[in-house]
């Protein structure tokens, strides 16, 4: 959370410094400055100016303000409602612990004491055999079983980030019971063990067995789901912004006035950069609100989530935008009127939708399918599939980085193609321009 | 110079060459579809030319040069939902001016065009005439060295026409080149010092307006009392009655026609109260050039 704010602050300061330098360069530029340097400053200045207009015009609209508010409220509801529901069902839960076989008084006292320290009442119940204990666990009659003071058994294994009451209680109990067992095996009398346990933390905790493997009902699954939905909604929205922005300029013919002063490439880059900045700020605000609210109300989203899945999700949102924004801009330049937007946007939205659906199916699977692994490396679908697989712990860091590099490389190719299409189609008016026609025309070098 | 552009079978520009002198208001004329807009767009690199190039002060035109030109496209184009002041400042900065200069220029032109109170309004909330003024301001805002305006008078009321006329004349007097296209030939005749007339993408007439008007067949205005329709001149060899108005006949004379003999014929028809050589009107220059 703090890191996010620091990162935002650094970005703002960097932009301010850059602007300050640019203004000095353009206003106070002496005439004998090398031509190349002046032109480079000029190029940067144009792109910045265009990007700034995009940011200002978008942020100033009522649609943006209300839209952002609605999204933030939606996110807030998604964070708070599960907590409210959970607190409704989990008010003073009683943990029922079955004791199987031989068990010391100290172990029983420890089980109760661990519960007390967490404000969870613990009910101990003797079970005559391991089989009966397993049956009781499966039927939900008990939550946990201590077997011969040697190990603990639960109905379902916990995932690494499970923050449920049962998981945290069991892990804590396993720790203390493990320490006690270690001290006992060293021959320390039971009457002393209790006092020593408090200060001794070197021993291994008791093993926790599970009748069924862990599945992703945990916080990471929720994080993956949130990241997926957010990526889809935001990418679709920001892509549409770029598309509409290009169509608006073409339909209003303002593009003729603009292109009499700047090159098509700078206009295009400024536009996608400006909209991208607004998009990034909005996405950061959404994540910040979700994390802050999650921390405030004690949501699983924050308690159980390592920051990595959220960061990876944000990075992929940026990569996804970088890849798709060019596509939306190129498509927009082919359109003559705003009414045609829906029909041309559809083919671009298909891969978005496909990646989204595939990622949804991946959420339910205990291991990734071959299809989802492949799609996690394909640039059009990677922004959805890869963060989900990462959040579920099904891919390693290097795989995320490799896929990111592939997408970044594809983005460069996509940007070049989009720039050619945009350059050739943006000034062609009178009717919609066919993509084939645009690509068939003789190539002309792109001026920057 | 030597501009060529084809759109499929249609020839938009066919070896078109002419020069716009600085410090003059230059009229760019031609029938609909003659290629005027294509030629003007070519100046700003908005058209890919098949051959030829547009040159400025003897050199090729790049982005840096274009920034010093002002353009008003035929199909007006600005952001409808953007504040006028911000829009003009943005365009001024885009042409390489500092934010402070842009603010000053915006205030100046909004004042000059009589719409300072609309500075904070969105463009779409203005009447069409006022939107046209903003469009003009957008072309002038960065103090261009060359102004290229495509049909700037279309859609203006008489007051707007007077304002624009004054501005264009003033811009030329300050040494800038001003080129505009128009179908309102009387207006062009009043404002312009030089014109170029194109037809089917080709240049068919060019030069100083007075010289163009002096060239070609002689024009004679004759008024013979009691002969309102100019019947006395009908059927005379080498004489064509181009117009009769208010009892005056405007005659176009072939080279071989003897004006003194013509005067004698007129006097025979009745008392001659006017017998006056006139220059060609621009409309006549135009019609003869594109026929």
Interface residues (C-beta under 8 A of the other chain):
Chain A: X23 X26 X27 X42 X46 X49 X50 X53 X56 X57 X61 X248 X249 X252 X253 X254 X255 X256 X257 X258 X259 X260 X261 X262 X263 X427 X429 X444 X447
Chain B: X41 X44 X45 X46 X47 X48 X63 X66 X67 X69 X71 X73 X75 X76 X77 X78 X79 X80 X81 X82 X86 X90 X91 X93 X94 X95 X96 X98 X99 X138
